[in-house]
């Protein structure tokens, strides 16, 4: 039987409490749907930025730069 991985939650530090309070205030979180919307906003931008960086690295230049090879 395979061993199941279990995520262990770390202690809620003062810094984490401050981050959570800031997110609640920034996104006016009152419901579970508000939390989902905030996470979608935060993670969506992060993933998009990561994908663009990967593409820039793959191509060797940024999206807004011109290639030195005009074809």
N, C-alpha and C positions, 0 to 999 in steps of 0.2 A: 504494500500500500504506500502511495506517495505521501510524503510529508507536506502538509499545507503551510505556506508562508503566512505568518501573522504579523501585521504591522503594529508596532508598539508606539503608542502616543507618548511623546515627550512631555515634560512639565510645561505648563503655561506660564512662561516667564513674563516679566514686566514689559519687555520689548514686544513680545507677541501680543499682549493685551493692548498695547498702544497701537499696533498695526491694525488689529481687529476693530478697535474703536474708531480709527481713522477711516477704515473701509465702510463701516456702518454709517458714519456721518457723510462721507463722500457720495455714497450710492443710495442714501436714504433707505437703508434696508429695514424692512418691517416683516417680510414674509419669506418663505422658502423660495418662492418665485423670484423675489428681489435678489436673493443670494445667487440663484442660477444666472440671472441676467448680469450681475456683477462679475461672476466668474467667467462667463462667456465673453464679456468685454475685455477683461484682463488677460485671459488666456488667448483669445483670438488675436489680439494685437501682438502678444509675445510670440505666438506661433508664426504669424505673418512675418514678423521681423526676422525670426530664425530662418525661415524658408528663403527670404530675400538674401540674407547673408550667405546661405549655402549656395544659392544660385550665383551670386557675385563671385564667390570663391571658385566655383566650377567654371564660370566664364572667364574669370581673370580681370573683370572690370565691373563697375557698378551699373545699375540700370540706366542712370542718367548720363553715363560717360559713353563716348564714342569709341569704337574699336579702332586700333591702329591699322587694321586690315580692312580696306574699303570694299573688297570683293568686286 
